[in-house]
Amino acid sequence: MITIVNYIKESFEELQKNVSWTPRGELQRLVVIVLVFSVLFSLAIWGADTIFSSIVQSYFNLING
């Protein structure tokens, strides 16, 4: 049990002293960029899916008469 507590204590110490954290302003800017590109990519996939779905529907309507 002592080793687990020691591990957690050392982990927090390493996070505080050895990890370089991105400054808050830059982090917020990067999060906004990721969100914008995620939305744009989602819209592009939705559009492609709608178009391909329409094409497949038209094809099946054509072959079924």
Backbone as JSON, one array per atom type, in Angstrom:
{
  "sequence": "MITIVNYIKESFEELQKNVSWTPRGELQRLVVIVLVFSVLFSLAIWGADTIFSSIVQSYFNLING",
  "N": [[0.82, -1.19, 0.0], [2.0, 1.2, 0.68], [3.73, 1.64, -1.44], [2.01, 2.28, -3.52], [0.89, 4.7, -2.66], [3.24, 6.2, -2.53], [3.94, 6.17, -5.23], [1.82, 7.67, -6.38], [2.24, 10.13, -5.1], [4.81, 10.81, -6.09], [4.18, 10.97, -8.79], [2.44, 13.21, -8.92], [4.27, 15.14, -8.07], [6.1, 15.07, -10.18], [4.44, 15.97, -12.26], [4.06, 18.6, -11.45], [6.66, 19.7, -11.41], [8.3, 18.8, -13.57], [6.93, 18.64, -16.0], [6.23, 20.45, -18.91], [3.85, 22.8, -19.34], [1.41, 23.96, -21.65], [0.91, 27.4, -22.24], [-2.01, 29.14, -20.99], [-3.41, 30.93, -22.74], [-2.48, 30.2, -25.31], [-3.31, 27.55, -25.34], [-6.11, 27.83, -25.27], [-6.5, 29.05, -27.76], [-5.63, 27.01, -29.48], [-7.5, 25.02, -28.87], [-9.84, 26.18, -29.86], [-9.22, 26.21, -32.6], [-9.07, 23.44, -33.13], [-11.73, 22.72, -32.56], [-13.12, 24.19, -34.54], [-12.11, 23.04, -36.93], [-12.99, 20.43, -36.5], [-15.78, 20.7, -36.61], [-16.04, 21.65, -39.26], [-15.0, 19.43, -40.67], [-16.85, 17.49, -39.91], [-19.16, 18.51, -41.1], [-18.38, 18.32, -43.79], [-18.18, 15.53, -44.1], [-20.84, 14.83, -43.55], [-22.08, 16.1, -45.72], [-20.92, 14.7, -47.91], [-21.86, 12.14, -47.33], [-24.61, 12.53, -47.59], [-24.81, 13.17, -50.31], [-23.75, 10.8, -51.54], [-25.58, 8.96, -50.55], [-27.9, 9.83, -51.78], [-27.21, 9.34, -54.45], [-26.95, 6.53, -54.44], [-29.56, 5.84, -53.73], [-30.93, 6.83, -55.98], [-29.84, 5.14, -57.93], [-30.79, 2.59, -57.12], [-33.52, 3.05, -57.38], [-33.6, 3.34, -60.13], [-32.81, 0.78, -61.1], [-34.78, -0.82, -60.06], [-37.03, 0.06, -61.21]],
  "CA": [[0.0, 0.0, 0.0], [2.9, 2.35, 0.75], [4.3, 1.87, -2.77], [0.99, 2.96, -4.33], [0.84, 6.09, -2.18], [4.49, 6.82, -2.96], [3.84, 6.34, -6.69], [0.91, 8.78, -6.63], [2.93, 11.33, -4.63], [5.87, 11.12, -7.05], [3.54, 11.36, -10.05], [2.01, 14.6, -8.79], [5.48, 15.95, -8.01], [6.63, 15.16, -11.54], [3.54, 16.83, -13.03], [4.26, 19.98, -11.05], [8.02, 20.21, -11.59], [9.02, 18.38, -14.77], [6.12, 18.72, -17.21], [6.04, 21.82, -19.4], [2.45, 22.98, -19.7], [1.13, 25.0, -22.62], [0.26, 28.57, -21.62], [-3.47, 29.12, -21.1], [-3.86, 31.63, -23.94], [-2.19, 29.37, -26.49], [-4.16, 26.38, -25.24], [-7.46, 28.21, -25.69], [-6.46, 29.27, -29.21], [-5.53, 25.7, -30.14], [-8.77, 24.33, -28.69], [-10.78, 26.77, -30.82], [-8.84, 25.73, -33.93], [-9.48, 22.04, -33.22], [-13.19, 22.69, -32.63], [-13.55, 24.69, -35.86], [-11.82, 22.02, -37.94], [-13.86, 19.28, -36.25], [-17.1, 21.03, -37.15], [-15.94, 21.68, -40.72], [-14.82, 18.06, -41.14], [-18.13, 16.81, -39.72], [-20.06, 19.0, -42.15], [-17.93, 17.75, -45.06], [-18.57, 14.12, -44.12], [-22.29, 14.8, -43.65], [-22.41, 16.44, -47.1], [-20.55, 13.59, -48.78], [-22.78, 11.04, -47.03], [-25.91, 12.89, -48.18], [-24.69, 13.06, -51.77], [-23.62, 9.39, -51.9], [-26.85, 8.31, -50.24], [-28.81, 10.22, -52.85], [-26.78, 8.62, -55.66], [-27.3, 5.11, -54.27], [-31.04, 5.77, -53.79], [-31.31, 6.98, -57.39], [-29.42, 3.93, -58.64], [-31.72, 1.5, -56.8], [-34.8, 3.38, -58.02], [-33.45, 3.1, -61.56], [-32.77, -0.64, -61.44], [-36.03, -1.46, -59.66], [-38.08, 0.51, -62.11]],
  "C": [[0.87, 1.25, 0.0], [3.47, 2.66, -0.63], [3.3, 2.6, -3.67], [0.91, 4.43, -3.94], [2.09, 6.84, -2.62], [4.47, 7.1, -4.46], [2.97, 7.55, -7.02], [1.58, 10.1, -6.24], [4.01, 11.75, -5.63], [5.3, 11.54, -8.4], [3.1, 12.81, -10.01], [3.21, 15.55, -8.75], [6.08, 16.13, -9.4], [5.76, 16.06, -12.4], [3.76, 18.31, -12.7], [5.63, 20.53, -11.44], [8.64, 19.92, -12.95], [8.24, 18.51, -16.07], [6.0, 20.18, -17.62], [4.62, 21.94, -19.95], [2.32, 24.11, -20.71], [0.48, 26.18, -21.92], [-1.23, 28.61, -21.93], [-3.98, 29.79, -22.37], [-3.65, 30.81, -25.2], [-3.07, 28.13, -26.5], [-5.58, 26.69, -25.69], [-7.52, 28.42, -27.2], [-6.43, 27.94, -29.96], [-6.83, 24.91, -30.01], [-9.8, 24.86, -29.67], [-10.49, 26.28, -32.23], [-9.3, 24.28, -34.12], [-11.01, 21.94, -33.34], [-13.7, 23.13, -34.0], [-13.31, 23.62, -36.93], [-12.66, 20.76, -37.73], [-15.25, 19.51, -36.81], [-17.07, 21.03, -38.67], [-15.81, 20.27, -41.3], [-16.13, 17.27, -41.01], [-19.13, 17.23, -40.79], [-19.68, 18.43, -43.52], [-18.33, 16.29, -45.16], [-20.08, 13.98, -44.25], [-22.71, 15.1, -45.1], [-22.1, 15.3, -48.06], [-21.49, 12.41, -48.57], [-24.15, 11.31, -47.66], [-25.88, 12.72, -49.69], [-24.61, 11.59, -52.19], [-24.91, 8.62, -51.61], [-27.88, 8.6, -51.32], [-28.48, 9.47, -54.15], [-27.19, 7.15, -55.57], [-28.82, 4.94, -54.35], [-31.51, 5.89, -55.23], [-30.98, 5.73, -58.2], [-30.42, 2.79, -58.38], [-33.11, 1.79, -57.36], [-34.76, 3.09, -59.52], [-33.49, 1.61, -61.9], [-34.05, -1.36, -61.02], [-37.23, -1.01, -60.49], [-39.17, 1.19, -61.49]]
}
